[in-house]
Amino acid sequence: MESRHKILVLDDDGDWLDMCREFLSQLPSKPDIRTVSSGMRALSLLDAQPFRVLLCDLRMPRMDGLQVLGIVRRRFPELRTVALTGLSDGEFRSRAYAMGVDLYWLKSDMQQNPQMFLDCIESLLGEEDGGGFRAVQSRNLLDIVKMESALRNSSVLRITSGPKVAQIWIQDGQLVDAKVDGADGEAALWRILEWEGGAFESLPAEPSHVRIITKSLESLLLESEQELKKAANPTPTQEVEETQFITRLTAVAYVGAEFVVTIPAKKEDAAKGWGMHDVDHLATWARQAEKAAQRLGEKLNAGPLTHVAGHNLERHLLLVPGKGRTFVIGWPPEADPRHLFEQSKKLADTWAS
């Protein structure tokens, strides 16, 4: 029987470790989760047995997280690493990325976006290349840009590959500009993503930088993936599906939706979604609501159904019919209802692509 992957969580807060253990137990692959409260103990465990992912706090007594990550990168280059910290200081974030961490998550963001966090960790457990962009895969740089965008961060990514140097500007989660070898904007972005290898570091944001890239984030992500696929060898179906899911996940997080559920027209086909656990119950309600709305529309001679909207104290809910399936999109209660149909329609189009 294939053994489970192991996750090691390092933090000097015992209560936080208990919470992480319980939280990570929800991962679909059911990894073996170990926790330690000191850097020396973490290194000892990593020496003794193989781990797949290390989640590491940064501010700890004696040996801090940055010291641990520096040692880990030299001694265990295949280990996937995540900085999970309460430090929002840009300097710590830049130093962590410069050391080669795969992800930098604030503890508050983890608690506010739990499903996205779990999806990210599950993705790291499944990846086999073991090296992030430091391992020289351009698609991994794209994943980093996606995560910066999904978390609405502001930063400047500096990428080096041999003598070549490039920069990508991100402001409030939006791609603003890219520069390399005299090119800028979209042309530079495509060129950077075609690099076969390199390393990157996160620099402080530049809010005053002039925006050159004006296309929407969703369009850029889809186009960049298409460009990469043209330049690369044919991609296995599973990897294509994973790339599509990351794009959809980013789109949901970027616009601030809580969940998206797709409901096939045929009842025998299973409903699927992100951010919602009780998908079947929601699918039953959505099919009934859509039929009732269609009957009412026919009775009133109101034309084809465009959407059904509702809300309660917990959220806004929009049902958007599509070709062969229906999309149900949940929004937080503070969302502006005047723009929800337009945003939901765009999100449904992205999810359907």
Secondary structure in CASP SS format (residue, H / E / C, confidence):
PFRMAT SS
TARGET T0000
AUTHOR 0000-0000-0000
METHOD secondary structure of the structure
MODEL  1
M C 1.00
E C 1.00
S C 1.00
R C 1.00
H C 1.00
K E 1.00
I E 1.00
L E 1.00
V E 1.00
L E 1.00
D C 1.00
D C 1.00
D C 1.00
G H 1.00
D H 1.00
W H 1.00
L H 1.00
D H 1.00
M H 1.00
C H 1.00
R H 1.00
E H 1.00
F H 1.00
L H 1.00
S C 1.00
Q C 1.00
L C 1.00
P C 1.00
S C 1.00
K C 1.00
P C 1.00
D E 1.00
I E 1.00
R E 1.00
T E 1.00
V E 1.00
S C 1.00
S C 1.00
G H 1.00
M H 1.00
R H 1.00
A H 1.00
L H 1.00
S H 1.00
L H 1.00
L H 1.00
D H 1.00
A H 1.00
Q C 1.00
P C 1.00
F C 1.00
R C 1.00
V E 1.00
L E 1.00
L E 1.00
C E 1.00
D C 1.00
L C 1.00
R C 1.00
M C 1.00
P C 1.00
R C 1.00
M C 1.00
D C 1.00
G H 1.00
L H 1.00
Q H 1.00
V H 1.00
L H 1.00
G H 1.00
I H 1.00
V H 1.00
R H 1.00
R H 1.00
R H 1.00
F C 1.00
P C 1.00
E C 1.00
L C 1.00
R E 1.00
T E 1.00
V E 1.00
A E 1.00
L E 1.00
T E 1.00
G C 1.00
L C 1.00
S C 1.00
D C 1.00
G H 1.00
E H 1.00
F H 1.00
R H 1.00
S H 1.00
R H 1.00
A H 1.00
Y H 1.00
A H 1.00
M C 1.00
G C 1.00
V C 1.00
D C 1.00
L E 1.00
Y E 1.00
W E 1.00
L E 1.00
K H 1.00
S H 1.00
D H 1.00
M H 1.00
Q H 1.00
Q H 1.00
N C 1.00
P H 1.00
Q H 1.00
M H 1.00
F H 1.00
L H 1.00
D H 1.00
C H 1.00
I H 1.00
E H 1.00
S H 1.00
L H 1.00
L H 1.00
G H 1.00
E C 1.00
E C 1.00
D C 1.00
G C 1.00
G C 1.00
G H 1.00
F H 1.00
R H 1.00
A H 1.00
V C 1.00
Q C 1.00
S H 1.00
R H 1.00
N H 1.00
L H 1.00
L H 1.00
D H 1.00
I H 1.00
V H 1.00
K H 1.00
M H 1.00
E H 1.00
S H 1.00
A H 1.00
L C 1.00
R C 1.00
N C 1.00
S C 1.00
S E 1.00
V E 1.00
L E 1.00
R E 1.00
I E 1.00
T E 1.00
S E 1.00
G C 1.00
P C 1.00
K E 1.00
V E 1.00
A E 1.00
Q E 1.00
I E 1.00
W E 1.00
I E 1.00
Q E 1.00
D C 1.00
G C 1.00
Q E 1.00
L E 1.00
V E 1.00
D E 1.00
A E 1.00
K E 1.00
V E 1.00
D C 1.00
G C 1.00
A E 1.00
D E 1.00
G H 1.00
E H 1.00
A H 1.00
A H 1.00
L H 1.00
W H 1.00
R H 1.00
I H 1.00
L H 1.00
E C 1.00
W C 1.00
E C 1.00
G C 1.00
G C 1.00
A E 1.00
F E 1.00
E E 1.00
S E 1.00
L E 1.00
P C 1.00
A C 1.00
E C 1.00
P C 1.00
S C 1.00
H C 1.00
V C 1.00
R C 1.00
I C 1.00
I C 1.00
T C 1.00
K C 1.00
S C 1.00
L H 1.00
E H 1.00
S H 1.00
L H 1.00
L H 1.00
L H 1.00
E H 1.00
S H 1.00
E H 1.00
Q H 1.00
E H 1.00
L H 1.00
K H 1.00
K H 1.00
A H 1.00
A C 1.00
N C 1.00
P C 1.00
T C 1.00
P C 1.00
T H 1.00
Q H 1.00
E H 1.00
V H 1.00
E H 1.00
E H 1.00
T H 1.00
Q H 1.00
F H 1.00
I H 1.00
T H 1.00
R H 1.00
L H 1.00
T H 1.00
A H 1.00
V H 1.00
A H 1.00
Y H 1.00
V H 1.00
G C 1.00
A C 1.00
E C 1.00
F E 1.00
V E 1.00
V E 1.00
T E 1.00
I E 1.00
P E 1.00
A C 1.00
K C 1.00
K C 1.00
E C 1.00
D C 1.00
A C 1.00
A C 1.00
K E 1.00
G E 1.00
W E 1.00
G C 1.00
M C 1.00
H C 1.00
D C 1.00
V H 1.00
D H 1.00
H H 1.00
L H 1.00
A H 1.00
T H 1.00
W H 1.00
A H 1.00
R H 1.00
Q H 1.00
A H 1.00
E H 1.00
K H 1.00
A H 1.00
A H 1.00
Q H 1.00
R H 1.00
L H 1.00
G H 1.00
E H 1.00
K H 1.00
L C 1.00
N C 1.00
A C 1.00
G C 1.00
P C 1.00
L C 1.00
T C 1.00
H C 1.00
V E 1.00
A E 1.00
G E 1.00
H E 1.00
N C 1.00
L C 1.00
E C 1.00
R C 1.00
H E 1.00
L E 1.00
L E 1.00
L E 1.00
V E 1.00
P E 1.00
G C 1.00
K C 1.00
G C 1.00
R E 1.00
T E 1.00
F E 1.00
V E 1.00
I E 1.00
G E 1.00
W E 1.00
P C 1.00
P C 1.00
E C 1.00
A C 1.00
D C 1.00
P H 1.00
R H 1.00
H H 1.00
L H 1.00
F H 1.00
E H 1.00
Q H 1.00
S H 1.00
K H 1.00
K H 1.00
L H 1.00
A H 1.00
D H 1.00
T H 1.00
W H 1.00
A H 1.00
S C 1.00
END
